[in-house]
């Protein structure tokens, strides 16, 4: 409920141009992406379309019922000539030619219904089984796309935070370089140091400015990528808490994660279902050489009412009234004798398509195993890297303090101080990047294992703090 109210406030802020003052959580961004991400919407539409494949293939096995009715009003005009031969009074014959015209008016009502049912049709049966595998593939593909959205949202969200923290560190480094340049300039002005120290300080400061501009561009690009995903502008984002636990994957055994992946990875399920569907399609094509048997029943009724008139009038005029009622039951056997080689070509084509799908499934399985192992190694390495990067900050800060003290007493030069400053801020950036790398690598490991779910977004969201991304002014 709280999340829904927050989403509403975001929408209102966007409408009034006040979005820059809002702060979005990872869960907020994920919910917006669920509603607005075109890639997910396309995947959902494809899923719904693929579900119809099974229904279409099943229809060939079910009764086909067709009804027909029509009404016809017709008028027919006809002209004919006839001869009338009579005996004359003196034994001769009289021949009379008679011109006769007739007009027939009729109204016809026709009703019919027919039912056709496949009795023995192996191609249709195996096509139906192929359609069921298409449904399995569609379900696995949608699940994979939903997991991919979780990863894409996390990547876009944390890339913004990473760029923000890199920019903060760069700005702090720039301020420190500027202060060092000012101090060096003052020392040079009173004759305590050589001009080379001023040039060294200015070079470092100019480099810091260029670096800061680069990070500003990276932040702007990261924000654009996030907007592309959600369709909304985002102001501040809740950053990751410093207390977020960096822990090894559970279970720690790499083989267990590979087993998870082989059983649950949705990309692997997609290719396996595609292979199974292609196999059933190949069987259907193979069975097209066999005869098929179908049964049909039809019923029709037709009534005609009308009138017929003759000129001259005939006493033999019969109205065209009629009534027909027909019932027919038929069993049909069809045997494909020769189809120009099309059946054989279709069978060979379907078999090779199955081979391609089968090999793709094997390739995907190997890739999933390799990727799962690689991600497990990456996460395990990230855990140690974060610890090392955190210690590196402490060491770099101590080294800077010692170098500055040595510079004050003349045992170290300005280059040493500048290098120590750059090392400190590089350590700060490396530590920040290592934490976000751990988060994203862990999500990708879960995706490979098929265990990634929205619950992971909710869990991560609990470790965000309600504050703008931390500024590093105090660390300068």
Buried (B, 14 or more C-beta within 10 A) or exposed (E): EEBEEBBEEBEEBBEEEEBEEBBBBBBBBBBBBBEBBEBBEEBEEBBEEBBEBBEEBBEBEEEEEEEEEEEEEEEEEEEEEEEEEEEEEEEEEEEEEEEBEBEBBBEBBBBBBBBBBBEEBBBBBBBBBBBBBBBBBBBBBBBBBBBBBBBBBBBBBBBBBBBBBBBBBBBBBBBBBBBBBEBBBEBBEEEEBEEEBBEBBBBBBEBBBEBBEEBBEBBEEBBEBBEEBBEBBBBBBBBBEEEBEBEEBEEEEBEBBBBBBBEBBBBBBBBBBBBBBBBBBBBBBBBBBEEBEBBBBBBBBBBBBBEBEBEEEEEEEEBBEEEEEEEEEEEEEEEEEEEEEEBBEBBEEBBEBBBEBBEBBEEBBEBBBEBBBBBBEBBBBBBEBBEEBBEBBEEBBEBBEBBBEBBEEEEBBBBBBBBBBBBBBBBBBBBBBBBBBBBBBBBBBBBBBBBBBBEBBEEBBEBBBEEEBBBBEEBB
